[in-house]
């Protein structure tokens, strides 16, 4: 027994013609049958042609589910008349006993016919090792099939969807393994991709115009099974960048050393002073140190001289900064905070003056203005903070900002007595002027002693006397005693009419 089909593998729908060779020509009446061993279900096939010759042909159409590594008939009695006859010209019935399956003369011995109607399926998917993958690195996925698979990329290349947190959906495309049971699909990581909690793999192969089939031509089942764990397969192809450069110290300063806080978008390594440059005008300084870790660092600039502005920028041309995945820093950063450096002292304020509003409005008879809460004012550099000092030059009586170049301070802390008041101006950077010329002021809150009763001086008499015995005074001169230096006012009978001072 043999077959006119070529040795090979056949799938569902294929037709295999089986020939039985007799020792002489035979005539067939009816439809003899031959039972083939085809796996779980044996197939009985019908006589097709050959009557009148020594070779009878039976046709077998492969059915879904049939499987055998070497097609053969079931038993030595697999040929059955099925109500028909097979006779030679003399009318002798043909002997129907066949050679034992697999023995010399059998179909299995004469032909190598494989029946395979089972589509190859993916038993497991090996995924990349747990790691963080950066730009330019490959993610390889190995699909382990149930049998060898041939890949045809003539119409397109099969692929598998790979989903990322940042970067959308990419595709791992077939690269190698055709003819084996292990096919490799690969995707190269592109700049901008990121996934910090593990990538996701699609549930099936997208044939994408290509094909994948076994030796019999059975199309591979596209579903992925037993995909390896992906939680540790991370992607980071996003370059780190400077998020901010902010000031640590006062924005306006006269310091010779300042600090900046530099915050990056992600943890980085390789940072040093060479990664920064100083920008601004009128000021020079030296990058002296960098400290910190992860995303936040402190940069110190020392030996600052001059007056002007000072900004810290990321060096745009040469840095060794990378993130933990090896991505290099993005381009330079020039949008950071800026210090105003001012080492110049403000102009010396003008000599303070005693404002008229400081007078209590009542004067002591000793002639000294009675001041209770003096208002001291003056001029100074616009915007500067003016401090008013007592006689010792250290006791502070008050402070005020010179608005429009004018300042005013009301003080209630002066003790009675003589004072010498001076003023100093301090600018926003902390520079202080020299002391102004002094204002002399006397605080007197005590009334003088009561004057003695006035007396009529004899020199004031006109020299004549009236008959009533009272001296006739035309221009009286009154004298008396009072506190030395005080101003005496003479009042008439009503106590308000001033006769003289």
C-alpha positions, 0 to 999 in steps of 0.5 A: 500500500502507498500514496500518490501524495508526497511525504509531508505534513497535512492539515484539515481539508487536505486530500490524501490519496491512498493506493492499494496494489493487487497482484493482478487487475481487479474489478470493483463493484460498489464502494469498498472502504478502508479504515485509517488510524487518525488519532482519537477518531479513526477515519473510514475512507471510500474507494475512489477509482482504479477498477480494471487495474491492479491499483485501487485508489481511496481518498481521505480528506483530513478532518479537524482533530485528526492527528498522526505522526505516520499515517497508516491503516488501522489493522490488517482487516482495515479493507472492507467490502462494504457490500461491494465486490473486488474480483479478478477477471476469472471472478475470484474474490480478492484477498483483503488481508493487509500487511500488519500496520508499520510492516513491510508493504504497509502504508506507514512503511512506504510513505511518511505522511503526517496528519496535523490538524492542531494549530500551534498555541503559545504555551508561555511567554518569557519576558525581560528580566526585572530592571529599569530600561532606558532609551535604546535598550531592548525589551525581548519577549520569547513566545514558546509554542506547542510546536515549531512555527514558521513565520512569513513576513512577506505581507507584514511583521507580526507584533504584540502591543506593549502599553506604557504609562507614558508613551502610549502603546508601542509594538514588540515585533517578531525578530527571530526564531522561525522554524522553531518553537521559540519566537522572539519579539522585540521593542526598542525603548524610545526617548520619552517612554516611562512606566514606573509600575511595570509595562503591560503586554497585549493579550494576543499577537497582531499578525499585521499582514504576516502569518505564523503556521506549523509545518502542516499549515495550521495557523497559530493561535494568537492568544498569549498564555502564561505571560511572565510577571511584568511588575518589575519590568520598568521603563524610564527613558525620560531625561531628568530636568531642573524643576526650579532653582530658588533662593535660600537667603534674602533676595537683596543682600550684602553677603559675600556668600549665598545659597541656592536650592536646586530641585530636579524632576527626578533623582539624579547622580553625578552633580558637582559645581562644574554643572553650574554657571553664574550669570548676572551683571556687576557681580563676581563669585565662586561656585564653592560647594554642592550638597544633597541627594536624590532630587534636591541639592544646595549650591553655595556661591562664595567670594562674592564681590561687586554690586548688581545681580547674581543668578545660578544657571545649569551649565548648558554644554557640559554636565555629567548629570544622569538619572538612575536609569542612565538618562542624561539631563535635558538642556541648561536651565536659566529661569532660576531666582536672582539675588540683588547684591548691594555692598554700598552703604546708603547716604548719611541722613540729614540732621534730624529736626524737631517737628512743631507738632511735637510741642505740647502747646503749653510752655513753662514759665521757665522759658523752655518748651515743654515737650512730652512726646517729641516728633523727630523728622528728617531726610534720608535715602528713599526706601531706607530704614532710618533708626533714631538713636539717643545720646549714647548712639546705641539706645534706639528711640524708634525706626521708620522707612524714608518714604520719598526720602522723608521720615518721621519718628514719634518717641515717648521714651525720652527722659527729662533732660538734655539729649543729642539725637542722631539718625542712621539709614540702613538699605534693603541689603543691610548696609548702614550709613554713618550717623547724621549730625546731632539734634540737641533737645531738652526734655523739661516736664517740671514747672518752675517754682512760684515767683514771690509777690511782686513789689513796687520799686520806689524808682517807679514813683512819679514823685508827687503824692495825692491827699488820700495818702496813696502814692500817685503812680503813673508808670509803676515798676514792679519787681520780684524774685522767680526761678533763675532763667524763667520767663515771668508774666505779670497779670492784672486783677482778672488773672488773664490780662497780661501787663508785661513779661 
